[in-house]
Amino acid sequence: MHPKELLYSEDHVWCKKEPDGNIRLGMTYYYQEQLKHIVYLDLPQSGKTISKGEPIVSFESSKIASDLISPISGTIVESHVELADKPGIINKDPYGQGWMLLVKPSKLAELDSMLSASNYINLILK
């Protein structure tokens, strides 16, 4: 359920290191499952600078309205704009077509504080 090759934040964001050095971000399976049906997303524009610990994506689900918190700092290379019209993709494929942002990281060392899949599973099972 939680791919071993990804890194995870305590705020339920997954990160995938791409071959070009960029980082792909999305919502974890666990979190989207807790939220039930995601009905709305507000994704930031390409070119926007983001900082670790700040809100990056606003969303609404059938349960709550909230924000995803960025686990890294950098510049947004691409937002997955298809999700604005079809946010339910996140519920169907959170680790594939449900990705949200592609980021050029400015501080790679921030990835060192992220969780492995097994540590993330331990976190959510507490």
Residue frames as qw, qx, qy, qz and C-alpha x, y, z in Angstrom:
[[0.000, 0.883, 0.469, 0.000, 0.00, 0.00, 0.00],
 [0.126, -0.959, 0.165, 0.193, 2.94, 2.34, 0.66],
 [0.823, 0.498, -0.167, 0.218, 5.69, 1.89, -1.96],
 [0.779, -0.459, -0.003, 0.428, 9.11, 1.29, -0.45],
 [0.581, 0.246, 0.174, 0.756, 10.90, 3.51, -2.97],
 [0.056, -0.796, -0.208, -0.566, 9.06, 6.63, -1.79],
 [0.255, 0.009, -0.539, 0.803, 9.72, 8.93, 1.16],
 [0.306, -0.687, -0.612, -0.244, 6.90, 10.08, 3.44],
 [0.000, 0.406, -0.314, 0.858, 6.19, 13.07, 5.67],
 [0.027, -0.244, -0.817, 0.522, 4.38, 12.99, 8.99],
 [0.358, 0.394, 0.169, -0.829, 1.82, 15.23, 7.25],
 [0.687, 0.318, 0.645, -0.098, 0.92, 12.41, 4.81],
 [0.487, 0.789, -0.226, -0.297, 2.75, 13.63, 1.70],
 [0.888, -0.046, 0.342, 0.304, 4.81, 11.22, -0.35],
 [0.117, 0.847, -0.373, -0.361, 7.94, 12.21, -2.30],
 [0.909, 0.194, 0.298, 0.215, 9.52, 10.46, -5.25],
 [0.234, -0.658, 0.420, 0.579, 12.98, 11.37, -6.50],
 [0.764, 0.621, 0.133, -0.112, 12.86, 11.63, -10.29],
 [0.835, 0.088, 0.170, 0.516, 15.92, 10.87, -12.49],
 [0.344, 0.689, 0.086, 0.632, 16.27, 14.57, -13.41],
 [0.311, 0.057, -0.484, 0.816, 16.61, 15.56, -9.73],
 [0.409, -0.332, -0.061, -0.848, 13.09, 16.90, -9.35],
 [0.081, 0.066, 0.892, -0.440, 10.77, 15.62, -6.63],
 [0.409, -0.332, -0.586, -0.616, 7.21, 14.45, -7.34],
 [0.146, -0.045, 0.663, -0.733, 4.73, 14.98, -4.48],
 [0.501, -0.299, -0.582, -0.566, 1.33, 13.56, -3.68],
 [0.604, -0.410, 0.312, -0.609, -1.06, 12.57, -0.91],
 [0.054, -0.247, 0.963, -0.090, -0.53, 9.18, 0.73],
 [0.442, -0.228, -0.793, -0.353, -2.93, 6.31, 0.31],
 [0.306, -0.364, -0.744, 0.469, -3.62, 6.32, 4.05],
 [0.029, 0.307, 0.224, -0.924, -4.58, 10.01, 4.11],
 [0.375, 0.034, -0.445, -0.813, -6.85, 9.92, 1.05],
 [0.430, -0.260, -0.859, -0.099, -8.53, 6.84, 2.51],
 [0.193, -0.382, -0.616, 0.661, -9.22, 8.71, 5.77],
 [0.140, 0.264, -0.027, -0.954, -10.64, 11.68, 3.85],
 [0.566, 0.452, 0.671, -0.160, -12.95, 9.51, 1.74],
 [0.541, 0.618, 0.452, 0.348, -13.98, 11.28, -1.48],
 [0.290, -0.397, 0.077, 0.867, -11.80, 14.27, -2.51],
 [0.351, 0.750, 0.561, 0.006, -14.03, 16.79, -4.27],
 [0.222, 0.967, 0.008, 0.124, -11.85, 19.90, -4.76],
 [0.748, -0.227, 0.039, 0.622, -8.18, 20.85, -5.10],
 [0.163, 0.985, -0.056, -0.022, -6.41, 24.19, -5.36],
 [0.857, -0.025, 0.106, 0.504, -2.95, 23.58, -6.79],
 [0.194, -0.788, 0.137, 0.568, -0.25, 26.26, -6.92],
 [0.610, 0.778, -0.084, -0.123, 1.03, 27.62, -10.24],
 [0.859, 0.152, 0.010, 0.488, 4.25, 26.49, -11.89],
 [0.362, 0.590, -0.132, 0.710, 7.13, 28.76, -10.97],
 [0.495, -0.777, 0.015, -0.388, 5.93, 29.38, -7.42],
 [0.296, 0.403, -0.731, 0.464, 8.51, 29.08, -4.66],
 [0.772, -0.498, -0.276, -0.281, 7.48, 26.87, -1.75],
 [0.000, -0.579, 0.665, -0.471, 8.97, 26.35, 1.70],
 [0.458, -0.108, -0.868, 0.156, 9.08, 23.32, 3.94],
 [0.131, -0.319, -0.708, 0.616, 6.32, 23.41, 6.54],
 [0.280, 0.280, 0.039, -0.917, 4.00, 25.72, 4.60],
 [0.657, 0.416, 0.560, -0.284, 0.64, 24.80, 2.99],
 [0.117, -0.292, 0.649, 0.693, 1.03, 23.90, -0.69],
 [0.251, -0.218, -0.764, -0.553, -2.29, 22.36, -1.78],
 [0.434, 0.015, 0.441, -0.785, -5.74, 23.23, -0.44],
 [0.287, -0.092, -0.880, -0.368, -8.38, 20.53, -0.74],
 [0.609, -0.121, 0.301, -0.724, -11.88, 19.58, 0.26],
 [0.188, 0.003, -0.975, -0.121, -13.18, 16.11, 0.84],
 [0.521, -0.483, -0.555, -0.432, -16.48, 14.66, 1.91],
 [0.649, -0.489, -0.485, 0.323, -15.15, 14.97, 5.49],
 [0.383, -0.726, -0.086, 0.564, -13.04, 18.16, 5.78],
 [0.462, 0.847, -0.044, 0.261, -11.37, 21.12, 4.08],
 [0.670, -0.636, 0.192, 0.330, -7.65, 21.38, 4.76],
 [0.347, 0.840, -0.404, -0.104, -4.16, 21.87, 3.30],
 [0.943, 0.031, -0.099, 0.316, -1.27, 19.61, 2.48],
 [0.326, -0.892, 0.249, 0.189, 1.96, 20.77, 4.08],
 [0.644, 0.666, -0.370, 0.069, 5.13, 20.87, 2.01],
 [0.888, -0.394, 0.074, 0.223, 7.86, 18.49, 3.19],
 [0.668, -0.012, 0.217, 0.712, 10.48, 20.31, 1.07],
 [0.062, 0.802, 0.000, -0.594, 11.49, 23.75, -0.19],
 [0.440, -0.001, 0.648, 0.622, 11.90, 24.55, -3.86],
 [0.308, 0.348, -0.196, -0.863, 10.22, 25.79, -7.01],
 [0.704, 0.319, 0.580, -0.257, 7.18, 24.19, -8.57],
 [0.131, -0.229, 0.721, 0.641, 8.06, 22.86, -12.02],
 [0.361, -0.165, -0.677, -0.620, 4.60, 21.47, -12.76],
 [0.480, 0.020, 0.569, -0.668, 1.18, 21.15, -11.15],
 [0.111, 0.173, 0.949, 0.240, -0.99, 18.21, -12.16],
 [0.292, 0.091, -0.012, -0.952, -3.75, 20.43, -13.56],
 [0.469, -0.156, -0.754, -0.431, -5.99, 17.49, -14.56],
 [0.294, -0.279, -0.812, 0.419, -6.72, 17.02, -10.85],
 [0.162, 0.127, 0.201, -0.958, -8.56, 20.35, -10.70],
 [0.609, 0.058, -0.315, -0.726, -11.32, 18.86, -12.87],
 [0.860, -0.074, -0.475, -0.173, -10.94, 15.28, -11.65],
 [0.198, -0.643, 0.594, -0.441, -9.79, 15.31, -8.00],
 [0.912, -0.170, 0.222, -0.301, -11.16, 11.80, -7.52],
 [0.751, 0.475, -0.438, 0.132, -8.10, 10.49, -9.36],
 [0.032, -0.575, 0.660, -0.482, -6.28, 10.85, -6.03],
 [0.729, -0.207, 0.462, -0.460, -8.67, 8.37, -4.43],
 [0.945, 0.292, 0.003, -0.147, -8.23, 5.89, -7.29],
 [0.854, 0.275, -0.111, 0.428, -4.45, 6.13, -7.80],
 [0.320, -0.942, 0.034, 0.096, -2.67, 8.25, -5.14],
 [0.573, -0.535, 0.449, 0.429, 0.83, 7.00, -6.03],
 [0.517, 0.216, 0.615, 0.555, 0.41, 7.11, -9.80],
 [0.136, 0.570, 0.452, 0.673, -1.94, 9.40, -11.72],
 [0.372, -0.850, -0.370, -0.042, -2.88, 11.12, -8.44],
 [0.566, -0.145, -0.121, 0.803, 0.46, 12.92, -8.08],
 [0.013, -0.908, -0.365, 0.205, 0.05, 16.64, -7.41],
 [0.063, 0.967, -0.206, -0.135, 3.27, 18.57, -7.89],
 [0.850, 0.202, -0.052, 0.484, 6.70, 18.30, -9.45],
 [0.276, -0.956, 0.066, 0.067, 9.22, 20.39, -7.51],
 [0.628, 0.501, -0.348, 0.483, 12.82, 21.44, -8.15],
 [0.672, -0.651, -0.275, 0.223, 14.21, 21.17, -4.61],
 [0.171, 0.875, -0.245, 0.382, 16.36, 23.97, -3.21],
 [0.289, -0.602, 0.656, -0.353, 17.52, 22.06, -0.12],
 [0.725, 0.111, -0.652, -0.191, 18.05, 18.37, -0.82],
 [0.181, 0.175, -0.810, 0.530, 19.06, 17.79, 2.80],
 [0.543, -0.102, 0.258, -0.792, 15.39, 18.28, 3.76],
 [0.813, 0.073, -0.461, -0.349, 14.70, 14.85, 2.31],
 [0.382, 0.237, -0.811, 0.374, 16.90, 13.35, 5.04],
 [0.259, -0.076, 0.599, -0.754, 14.22, 14.08, 7.64],
 [0.716, 0.043, -0.244, -0.652, 11.53, 12.19, 5.75],
 [0.693, -0.216, 0.625, -0.288, 10.27, 8.74, 6.70],
 [0.081, 0.165, -0.918, -0.350, 10.85, 5.42, 4.98],
 [0.601, -0.209, -0.519, -0.570, 7.77, 3.38, 4.10],
 [0.610, -0.262, -0.719, 0.203, 8.20, 1.18, 7.18],
 [0.203, -0.152, -0.446, 0.858, 8.61, 4.19, 9.49],
 [0.351, -0.096, -0.174, -0.915, 5.54, 5.84, 7.94],
 [0.645, -0.258, -0.656, -0.294, 3.51, 2.67, 8.49],
 [0.468, -0.238, -0.660, 0.538, 4.63, 2.63, 12.12],
 [0.033, 0.020, 0.165, -0.985, 3.50, 6.27, 12.43],
 [0.507, -0.134, -0.308, -0.794, 0.01, 5.66, 11.09],
 [0.658, -0.222, -0.716, -0.074, -0.49, 2.49, 13.14],
 [0.198, 0.046, -0.606, 0.769, 0.09, 4.33, 16.45]]
